[in-house]
Structure formats: C-alpha cells, structure tokens
Amino acid sequence: MSLRNIRGLIIDLDGCVYVGKNPIEGAAEALEKIRRMGYKLLFLTNNSTLTRDMYVEKLEKMGIRTSREEILTSGVIAARYIAREKPRARVFPITEVGFIEEAREIGVEILDEEQPLEVDYVVVGLDRKLTYRKLAAAVKAINKGAKFLCTNLDHILPSEDGFEPGAGAIAAAIERATGIKPISVGKPSEVANMEAFSALGLSNKDVAFVGDRLDTDIKSAKLAGSIGIMVKTGAARLFNPSEAEDKPDYIIDSIAHLPELLGG
C-alpha cells in the first residue's frame, strides 16, 4: 500500500514513542520533523492509567510537543462509550486515575467496592493497586447483571526492566470467575478506530497506524482498512510478522526512521 496519500498518523505510545519513563532514541526529533512535513498526529494508547493532560505533561518532559486534543486513551474511549449507552451510568472501575477522572469529567458516576450491587458497568484497565476485594466486587457486580467492559485486552505492558501484566491479564481473571467475556473498546476495535478517525477529522484511507504490536496496532490498521507501520522497539520482539495473519505494510527499526519512510 502506498503512503503517498497519507495525511495523518495514529501513533502508539508505550513501546513506540517511549518505554516506561525512557523515550525511544530520536523520537522527539522524528515527531517534530513529521509535523513540519504537514502530517496530522494522534497518539492513541491502550494504557488508561493517565489522563490526557498527564500524557501531555509526560511527553513534554521528553521534549515531545503535543496537546490534549492529540491524545486519545482507551480510558477516554471507554468513558465515552458508557456515556453514549447510558448517561449518568454508575461504574465500578478496576483502573487507575486516567479512566476515573476522564469518566467523571463527562458525567459518569464512580462507585467503589462497597457498592457492587448498584453498578451498571464494571470497567477493567491497568490497575497497579489491584486487590482481591476489587476482583470480588467486580465478580459480584457482573453476576448481578452489570456490563463487563475492558479498556483493552493487552496481556502485558513494556517497562524499563521487562514486561509487566497488562489490563487483559486482570480481565482474564474476572472472565474466568464469571464466565462472561468483556467488551473491549481499545485497540483493536471499531470503537477505538472510529474515535481516532473522528479526532483526526480524516478517513481510514488518509491514515496510517504506527506501533510495536501486531495484535493491537497492526490489527487495528487491518480492521480499518488502513496502512500499518510496525516499529521494532517495545513489544515487537514478541511477534513474528512473517507468520502473522495481519501483516504490517511497512517495518522500520524505530519511530526515529518514520520521517524517512514518509519521504522526508
């Protein structure tokens, strides 16, 4: 597929722009060059731990210029999904502040583990303060009829010193206990893709996805009928593109090589 008509880029964060607190070498310079080339940028992350404002601050500390409007998290997508289905919904989150604050901002009511039978939705994301009480409350709420929503099904998360359990690992425990599969609204899903295209104001044919994972970033591109560009950083070593059903259209060593691929 040709990159000639691409006007916007949907770029992953964890493993693509940075790993943990460490930026990928050359990422800031590459992204700035891509801006000067006239491309629209959207950073789309399955990590729901931070709010959009927190991601802006994190990126700016790495020398990467961005804005709140250029950030889309699976937490934001989940909050909007719930608000569309049921305004003023009551939600029990197994997440961190990123989802909770974004959800409150659009009118979703947040409940705690003491109120499992009053819950309309259980939302699972990455929660590094996970407890057995939270798991038990989620199981009770779902068994009572609450909808089971997951910000993403990533089973691992890249960190500076290796991989850590992701949101999908937590969701799997709850699925095993309830027998109910979660609805995932992060990458790869049509919900996430439509939110991304809307944020950019572009169609699927005008956009390329960039990321380190075949099962999220590249699969999102294929689901949308868009171009998929894989970087060899982050979680890329866990995948074999030559054997994948959803193969990337392009593979580059890192995001630092993206301007060159785009013709800059």
Residue frames relative to the residue before (quaternion, step in Angstrom):
aa qw qx qy qz dx dy dz
M 1.0000 0.0000 0.0000 0.0000 0.00 0.00 0.00
S 0.4215 -0.7326 0.4823 0.2303 3.57 -0.92 0.89
L 0.3816 -0.7146 0.5449 0.2162 3.55 -1.15 0.74
R 0.3847 0.7842 -0.4365 0.2157 3.57 1.32 -0.13
N 0.7797 0.3557 -0.1823 0.4820 3.59 0.91 -0.88
I 0.4275 0.7159 -0.4597 0.3056 3.60 1.26 0.09
R 0.1130 -0.8086 0.5768 0.0241 3.54 -0.89 1.03
G 0.7967 0.1766 -0.0891 0.5711 3.57 1.23 -0.37
L 0.2219 -0.7689 0.5903 0.1053 3.55 -1.25 0.58
I 0.1926 -0.7402 0.6361 0.1022 3.54 -0.97 0.97
I 0.0562 -0.8576 0.5084 -0.0545 3.54 -0.19 1.35
D 0.4105 -0.6913 0.5486 0.2296 3.54 -0.94 0.98
L 0.3813 -0.7262 0.5216 0.2349 3.59 -1.21 0.41
D 0.7486 0.3779 -0.2247 0.4963 3.62 0.39 -1.22
G 0.8303 0.1779 -0.1535 0.5054 3.56 -0.70 1.09
C 0.7214 0.3998 -0.2300 0.5166 3.57 1.24 -0.33
V 0.7682 0.2514 -0.1328 0.5737 3.58 0.86 -1.01
Y 0.7860 -0.0411 0.0463 0.6151 3.58 1.12 -0.70
V 0.2271 -0.7028 0.6430 0.2026 3.52 -1.40 0.14
G 0.8049 -0.0373 -0.0283 0.5916 3.56 -0.38 1.24
K 0.7863 -0.2500 0.2207 0.5202 3.56 -0.67 -1.14
N 0.6312 0.5584 -0.3193 0.4333 3.56 1.28 -0.08
P 0.3543 -0.7340 0.5333 0.2266 3.63 -0.69 1.02
I 0.5243 -0.5781 0.5143 0.3556 3.54 -1.22 0.53
E 0.5417 -0.6429 0.4286 0.3309 3.57 -0.86 0.93
G 0.8293 0.1978 -0.1793 0.4908 3.55 -0.83 1.06
A 0.4279 0.7312 -0.4547 0.2747 3.61 1.25 -0.06
A 0.6720 0.5112 -0.3140 0.4342 3.59 0.80 -0.97
E 0.6752 0.4952 -0.2910 0.4629 3.57 0.90 -0.95
A 0.6542 0.5200 -0.3143 0.4503 3.58 0.98 -0.86
L 0.6758 0.4962 -0.3004 0.4547 3.58 0.89 -0.91
E 0.6388 0.5134 -0.3310 0.4678 3.57 1.02 -0.74
K 0.6430 0.5148 -0.3243 0.4652 3.58 1.00 -0.79
I 0.6391 0.5262 -0.3246 0.4575 3.59 1.00 -0.83
R 0.6063 0.5390 -0.3499 0.4685 3.59 1.06 -0.69
R 0.6791 0.4925 -0.2942 0.4579 3.57 0.88 -0.96
M 0.6270 0.5308 -0.3321 0.4636 3.58 1.18 -0.49
G 0.5861 -0.6415 0.3329 0.3662 3.59 1.32 -0.06
Y 0.4885 0.6694 -0.4403 0.3456 3.61 1.21 0.17
K 0.4027 -0.6484 0.5863 0.2714 3.54 -1.23 0.62
L 0.1728 -0.7961 0.5741 0.0823 3.58 -1.05 0.80
L 0.0152 0.7477 -0.6637 -0.0147 3.52 -1.21 0.69
F 0.2274 -0.7533 0.6030 0.1313 3.56 -0.83 1.02
L 0.0490 -0.8123 0.5798 -0.0402 3.55 -0.47 1.28
T 0.0218 0.8305 -0.5525 0.0677 3.57 -0.46 1.20
N 0.4180 -0.6883 0.5382 0.2486 3.54 -1.12 0.73
N 0.5657 0.5989 -0.3791 0.4214 3.58 1.26 -0.23
S 0.1566 -0.8320 0.5305 0.0413 3.57 -0.48 1.24
T 0.4101 0.7617 -0.4444 0.2325 3.62 1.21 0.13
L 0.7693 0.3037 -0.1604 0.5387 3.58 1.13 -0.66
T 0.4876 -0.6080 0.5291 0.3355 3.55 -1.28 0.41
R 0.6790 -0.4728 0.3552 0.4351 3.58 -1.26 0.17
D 0.6423 0.5213 -0.3279 0.4563 3.58 0.99 -0.80
M 0.6411 0.5204 -0.3205 0.4642 3.58 1.05 -0.76
Y 0.6425 0.5082 -0.3236 0.4735 3.58 1.05 -0.72
V 0.6031 0.5422 -0.3555 0.4647 3.60 1.04 -0.73
E 0.6689 0.4966 -0.2956 0.4674 3.58 0.91 -0.94
K 0.6486 0.5226 -0.3198 0.4517 3.60 0.95 -0.87
L 0.6877 0.4804 -0.2830 0.4650 3.57 0.89 -0.93
E 0.6533 0.5200 -0.3239 0.4447 3.58 0.95 -0.83
K 0.6108 0.5388 -0.3489 0.4636 3.61 1.13 -0.60
M 0.6785 0.4533 -0.2726 0.5097 3.57 1.25 -0.47
G 0.5705 -0.6200 0.3654 0.3957 3.56 1.30 0.13
I 0.5461 0.6119 -0.3911 0.4176 3.58 1.27 0.33
R 0.3023 -0.7721 0.5388 0.1492 3.55 -0.54 1.20
T 0.2045 0.7683 -0.5872 0.1520 3.58 -0.88 0.94
S 0.2719 -0.7381 0.5878 0.1889 3.58 -1.33 -0.12
R 0.6933 -0.4719 0.3463 0.4204 3.55 -1.28 0.31
E 0.6610 0.5316 -0.3009 0.4357 3.57 1.03 -0.82
E 0.6741 0.4833 -0.2911 0.4767 3.57 1.23 -0.36
I 0.6412 0.4975 -0.3186 0.4897 3.59 1.29 0.05
L 0.0511 0.7646 -0.6415 0.0348 3.56 -0.96 0.90
T 0.0978 -0.8085 0.5800 0.0218 3.57 -0.63 1.14
S 0.6075 -0.5424 0.4218 0.3985 3.56 -1.24 0.36
G 0.5841 0.5717 -0.3695 0.4422 3.59 1.19 -0.44
V 0.6380 0.5048 -0.3108 0.4915 3.58 1.02 -0.82
I 0.6527 0.5195 -0.3118 0.4549 3.57 0.93 -0.93
A 0.6600 0.5073 -0.3043 0.4630 3.59 0.95 -0.88
A 0.6539 0.5159 -0.3130 0.4564 3.59 0.94 -0.88
R 0.6701 0.4873 -0.2979 0.4740 3.59 0.94 -0.87
Y 0.6113 0.5562 -0.3389 0.4495 3.59 1.04 -0.79
I 0.6783 0.4800 -0.2847 0.4780 3.59 0.90 -0.93
A 0.6679 0.5166 -0.3086 0.4379 3.59 0.88 -0.94
R 0.6336 0.5116 -0.3320 0.4759 3.59 1.09 -0.65
E 0.6982 0.4759 -0.2743 0.4591 3.57 0.93 -0.89
K 0.8095 -0.0521 0.0942 0.5772 3.56 0.90 -0.94
P 0.2532 -0.7766 0.5591 0.1422 3.60 -0.09 1.24
R 0.8183 0.1656 -0.1809 0.5198 3.57 -1.05 0.85
A 0.2329 0.7888 -0.5320 0.2015 3.60 1.09 0.61
R 0.3584 -0.6962 0.5806 0.2233 3.54 -1.27 0.58
V 0.0695 -0.8397 0.5361 -0.0522 3.53 -0.57 1.24
F 0.1762 -0.7304 0.6467 0.1313 3.52 -1.11 0.79
P 0.1411 -0.8309 0.5344 0.0638 3.60 -0.46 1.15
I 0.1023 -0.6835 0.7120 0.1241 3.51 -1.21 0.69
T 0.4002 0.6770 -0.4766 0.3928 3.51 0.42 1.35
E 0.4550 -0.6208 0.5270 0.3603 3.52 -1.29 -0.33
V 0.8133 -0.3397 0.1792 0.4371 3.54 -1.33 -0.03
G 0.5593 0.6458 -0.3900 0.3434 3.60 1.06 -0.66
F 0.7043 0.4105 -0.2601 0.5175 3.57 0.85 -0.92
I 0.6623 0.5510 -0.3251 0.3899 3.58 0.78 -1.02
E 0.7158 0.4474 -0.2681 0.4644 3.59 0.79 -0.97
E 0.6374 0.5106 -0.3306 0.4731 3.60 1.02 -0.74
A 0.6520 0.5150 -0.3137 0.4596 3.60 1.02 -0.78
R 0.6505 0.5126 -0.3138 0.4644 3.58 0.93 -0.87
E 0.6242 0.5756 -0.3349 0.4085 3.56 1.02 -0.82
I 0.7632 0.3254 -0.1998 0.5213 3.61 1.08 -0.62
G 0.7115 -0.5368 0.2424 0.3833 3.57 1.17 0.59
V 0.4620 0.6579 -0.4669 0.3684 3.60 1.22 0.25
E 0.3438 -0.7394 0.5446 0.1962 3.58 -0.97 0.90
I 0.2384 -0.7844 0.5631 0.1043 3.56 -0.82 1.07
L 0.1253 -0.7814 0.6098 0.0430 3.56 -0.84 1.08
D 0.3717 -0.7188 0.5334 0.2463 3.59 -1.25 0.32
E 0.7469 -0.4381 0.2721 0.4197 3.58 -1.32 0.02
E 0.5693 0.5900 -0.3880 0.4210 3.61 1.27 -0.11
Q 0.7574 0.3631 -0.1888 0.5088 3.63 1.22 -0.27
P 0.1249 0.8583 -0.4950 0.0520 3.65 0.93 0.74
L 0.6925 0.4945 -0.2906 0.4375 3.59 1.05 -0.63
E 0.6454 0.5045 -0.3164 0.4783 3.59 1.32 -0.02
V 0.5188 0.6987 -0.3630 0.3329 3.56 1.35 -0.06
D 0.3114 -0.7324 0.5775 0.1819 3.58 -1.07 0.83
Y 0.7965 0.0777 -0.0076 0.5995 3.58 1.07 -0.80
V 0.1818 -0.6951 0.6784 0.1534 3.51 -1.23 0.67
V 0.0864 -0.7981 0.5960 0.0187 3.57 -0.76 1.07
V 0.1180 -0.7983 0.5900 0.0284 3.54 -0.76 1.12
G 0.0742 0.7468 -0.6580 0.0621 3.52 -1.01 0.96
L 0.7036 -0.3616 0.3176 0.5227 3.56 -1.13 -0.49
D 0.0476 0.7880 -0.6088 0.0785 3.59 -0.82 1.05
R 0.1664 -0.8306 0.5276 0.0646 3.55 -0.23 1.29
K 0.6565 0.4010 -0.3282 0.5481 3.57 1.34 0.30
L 0.1725 0.8188 -0.5205 0.1702 3.55 1.12 0.74
T 0.0515 -0.7843 0.6179 0.0175 3.57 -1.05 0.85
Y 0.6359 -0.5096 0.4040 0.4156 3.55 -1.28 0.28
R 0.6115 0.5615 -0.3524 0.4320 3.62 1.04 -0.72
K 0.6403 0.5103 -0.3277 0.4714 3.60 1.02 -0.75
L 0.6463 0.5132 -0.3188 0.4662 3.57 0.94 -0.88
A 0.6665 0.5094 -0.3028 0.4523 3.57 0.91 -0.92
A 0.6494 0.5111 -0.3153 0.4664 3.59 0.98 -0.84
A 0.6393 0.5248 -0.3250 0.4585 3.59 0.99 -0.80
V 0.6539 0.5118 -0.3086 0.4639 3.57 0.93 -0.88
K 0.6548 0.5090 -0.3121 0.4635 3.60 0.94 -0.86
A 0.6680 0.5090 -0.3041 0.4498 3.57 0.92 -0.92
I 0.6747 0.4885 -0.2932 0.4692 3.58 0.92 -0.88
N 0.6522 0.5062 -0.3127 0.4696 3.58 0.98 -0.80
K 0.6539 0.4974 -0.3012 0.4840 3.58 1.21 -0.52
G 0.6906 -0.4961 0.2821 0.4443 3.60 1.23 -0.20
A 0.4467 0.6823 -0.4688 0.3395 3.61 1.23 0.02
K 0.4744 -0.6469 0.5094 0.3114 3.59 -1.10 0.66
F 0.3114 -0.7504 0.5658 0.1406 3.54 -1.08 0.87
L 0.0102 0.8146 -0.5739 0.0834 3.56 -0.39 1.32
C 0.1248 -0.7850 0.6037 0.0614 3.55 -1.02 0.80
T 0.4700 -0.6761 0.4820 0.2996 3.59 -0.90 0.87
N 0.7650 -0.1655 0.1038 0.6137 3.57 1.20 -0.57
L 0.3919 -0.7242 0.5208 0.2251 3.56 -1.26 0.35
D 0.2688 0.7655 -0.5370 0.2308 3.60 1.15 0.51
H 0.3063 -0.7890 0.5023 0.1771 3.60 -0.59 1.08
I 0.7822 0.1793 -0.1149 0.5855 3.59 1.24 -0.37
L 0.2066 -0.7460 0.6215 0.1204 3.52 -1.37 0.36
P 0.4078 -0.7112 0.5041 0.2717 3.64 -0.76 0.93
S 0.0215 -0.7709 0.6363 0.0200 3.57 -1.06 0.79
E 0.7283 -0.4437 0.2843 0.4380 3.57 -1.28 0.20
D 0.8041 0.2565 -0.1193 0.5229 3.60 1.02 -0.73
G 0.8074 -0.1808 0.0803 0.5558 3.58 1.08 0.69
F 0.6306 -0.5414 0.4012 0.3850 3.54 -1.31 -0.21
E 0.1743 -0.7665 0.6124 0.0841 3.54 -1.18 0.74
P 0.6311 -0.5356 0.3743 0.4180 3.64 -1.16 0.41
G 0.2747 -0.7708 0.5573 0.1410 3.55 -1.03 0.84
A 0.7661 -0.3629 0.2662 0.4588 3.55 -1.34 -0.08
G 0.6303 0.5642 -0.3355 0.4147 3.57 1.02 -0.78
A 0.6154 0.5438 -0.3474 0.4526 3.58 1.12 -0.63
I 0.6489 0.4960 -0.3110 0.4861 3.59 1.05 -0.77
A 0.6503 0.5206 -0.3141 0.4555 3.57 0.94 -0.91
A 0.6268 0.5570 -0.3387 0.4268 3.59 1.04 -0.76
A 0.6272 0.5332 -0.3375 0.4565 3.59 1.04 -0.72
I 0.6793 0.4772 -0.2863 0.4783 3.58 0.96 -0.89
E 0.6205 0.5337 -0.3387 0.4642 3.58 1.03 -0.74
R 0.6515 0.5169 -0.3159 0.4566 3.58 0.96 -0.85
A 0.6998 0.4800 -0.2695 0.4552 3.59 1.00 -0.83
T 0.7649 0.3646 -0.1912 0.4955 3.61 1.10 -0.66
G 0.3637 -0.7174 0.5054 0.3125 3.58 1.11 -0.66
I 0.5940 0.5574 -0.3525 0.4606 3.59 1.31 0.20
K 0.3299 -0.7366 0.5570 0.1959 3.56 -0.86 0.98
P 0.4257 -0.7075 0.4934 0.2736 3.62 -0.93 0.78
I 0.4118 -0.6170 0.5968 0.3058 3.52 -1.34 0.37
S 0.1502 -0.7989 0.5777 0.0737 3.59 -0.65 1.08
V 0.1750 -0.8198 0.5419 0.0607 3.57 -0.74 1.09
G 0.5619 0.5871 -0.3984 0.4253 3.59 1.27 0.02
K 0.7205 -0.3784 0.3147 0.4886 3.56 -1.25 -0.34
P 0.6390 -0.2955 -0.7100 0.0146 1.63 -1.74 1.79
S 0.2459 0.7482 -0.5953 0.1591 3.60 -0.82 0.94
E 0.5777 -0.5738 0.4462 0.3714 3.55 -1.20 0.49
V 0.5814 0.5821 -0.3725 0.4295 3.58 1.11 -0.65
A 0.6889 0.4726 -0.2814 0.4721 3.58 0.83 -0.99
N 0.6528 0.5274 -0.3224 0.4380 3.59 0.92 -0.85
M 0.6769 0.4919 -0.3058 0.4541 3.58 0.89 -0.88
E 0.6197 0.5245 -0.3397 0.4748 3.59 1.06 -0.71
A 0.6630 0.5151 -0.3048 0.4498 3.58 0.97 -0.87
F 0.6713 0.4907 -0.3041 0.4648 3.59 0.88 -0.92
S 0.6342 0.5315 -0.3227 0.4596 3.56 1.05 -0.79
A 0.6515 0.5237 -0.3123 0.4514 3.58 0.97 -0.87
L 0.7111 0.4405 -0.2467 0.4893 3.58 1.04 -0.80
G 0.3225 -0.7459 0.5112 0.2798 3.56 1.15 -0.61
L 0.5945 0.5487 -0.3527 0.4702 3.56 1.18 0.65
S 0.4710 -0.6553 0.5090 0.2995 3.56 -1.28 0.35
N 0.7152 -0.4597 0.3164 0.4208 3.57 -1.31 0.24
K 0.6780 0.5032 -0.2974 0.4456 3.61 1.03 -0.70
D 0.6630 0.5069 -0.2972 0.4638 3.57 1.27 -0.31
V 0.7187 0.4651 -0.1884 0.4813 3.54 1.34 -0.28
A 0.1349 -0.7435 0.6452 0.1129 3.56 -1.26 0.58
F 0.3316 -0.7146 0.5831 0.1984 3.56 -1.12 0.77
V 0.0984 -0.7859 0.6093 0.0365 3.59 -1.01 0.84
G 0.3247 0.7557 -0.5248 0.2195 3.59 -0.76 0.98
D 0.5626 -0.6410 0.4368 0.2859 3.53 -1.37 0.18
R 0.7191 0.4381 -0.2430 0.4816 3.60 1.25 -0.17
L 0.4341 -0.6851 0.5261 0.2559 3.54 -0.98 0.91
D 0.7233 0.4918 -0.2539 0.4128 3.57 0.92 -0.94
T 0.7423 0.3186 -0.2212 0.5464 3.60 1.22 -0.16
D 0.7740 0.3814 -0.2091 0.4601 3.58 0.43 -1.23
I 0.7321 0.4046 -0.2447 0.4903 3.57 0.74 -1.02
K 0.6261 0.5238 -0.3429 0.4648 3.59 1.04 -0.70
S 0.6007 0.5495 -0.3504 0.4631 3.60 1.08 -0.67
A 0.6499 0.5195 -0.3110 0.4593 3.55 0.96 -0.90
K 0.6870 0.4786 -0.2857 0.4662 3.58 0.88 -0.92
L 0.6137 0.5461 -0.3371 0.4600 3.58 1.06 -0.75
A 0.7268 0.4381 -0.2256 0.4785 3.57 1.05 -0.82
G 0.4197 -0.6781 0.4901 0.3518 3.58 1.19 -0.45
S 0.4982 0.6412 -0.4206 0.4046 3.56 1.19 0.65
I 0.6071 -0.5323 0.4401 0.3930 3.54 -1.34 0.08
G 0.1674 -0.7835 0.5927 0.0829 3.56 -1.06 0.83
I 0.0923 -0.7889 0.6074 0.0141 3.56 -0.80 1.09
M 0.1610 -0.8088 0.5621 0.0630 3.58 -0.62 1.13
V 0.2205 -0.7403 0.6202 0.1368 3.54 -1.07 0.86
K 0.4579 -0.7212 0.4612 0.2397 3.57 -1.11 0.68
T 0.5100 0.6231 -0.4280 0.4105 3.58 1.22 0.44
G 0.7497 0.4267 -0.2652 0.4307 3.59 -1.30 -0.14
A 0.8244 -0.2028 0.1845 0.4952 3.55 -0.84 -1.09
A 0.3543 0.7870 -0.4634 0.2010 3.60 1.27 0.00
R 0.6447 0.5572 -0.3348 0.4023 3.59 1.01 -0.72
L 0.5890 0.5763 -0.3673 0.4313 3.58 1.25 -0.21
F 0.7331 0.4097 -0.2077 0.5016 3.57 1.25 -0.32
N 0.2282 -0.7392 0.6165 0.1465 3.53 -1.27 0.55
P 0.3162 -0.7990 0.4774 0.1837 3.60 -0.09 1.25
S 0.6412 0.5526 -0.3375 0.4120 3.60 1.00 -0.72
E 0.7302 0.3950 -0.2292 0.5082 3.58 1.18 -0.51
A 0.5273 0.6723 -0.3920 0.3409 3.58 1.27 -0.14
E 0.5137 -0.6159 0.5014 0.3247 3.54 -1.18 0.61
D 0.7476 0.2695 -0.1535 0.5873 3.56 1.03 -0.88
K 0.0899 -0.8374 0.5391 0.0084 3.56 -0.01 1.31
P 0.4876 -0.6411 0.4923 0.3300 3.60 -1.05 0.66
D 0.4920 -0.6457 0.4952 0.3096 3.55 -1.16 0.57
Y 0.7816 0.0723 -0.0210 0.6193 3.55 1.17 -0.69
I 0.1195 -0.7602 0.6335 0.0807 3.57 -1.19 0.62
I 0.0061 -0.7899 0.6128 -0.0223 3.58 -0.86 1.01
D 0.6408 -0.5585 0.3590 0.3855 3.58 -1.16 0.52
S 0.7794 -0.1575 0.1229 0.5939 3.58 0.99 -0.80
I 0.6950 -0.4621 0.3387 0.4345 3.53 -1.29 0.15
A 0.5326 0.6305 -0.4050 0.3933 3.60 1.20 -0.39
H 0.7043 0.4543 -0.2569 0.4812 3.60 1.19 -0.52
L 0.4247 0.7374 -0.4441 0.2804 3.59 1.30 0.00
P 0.6399 0.5170 -0.3680 0.4334 3.67 0.81 -0.74
E 0.6408 0.5287 -0.3236 0.4530 3.57 0.98 -0.83
L 0.6394 0.5246 -0.3207 0.4617 3.58 1.00 -0.85
L 0.6999 0.4735 -0.2538 0.4706 3.55 1.03 -0.86
G 0.5980 -0.6084 0.3418 0.3942 3.55 1.28 -0.06
G 0.4907 0.6786 -0.4227 0.3464 3.54 1.27 0.27
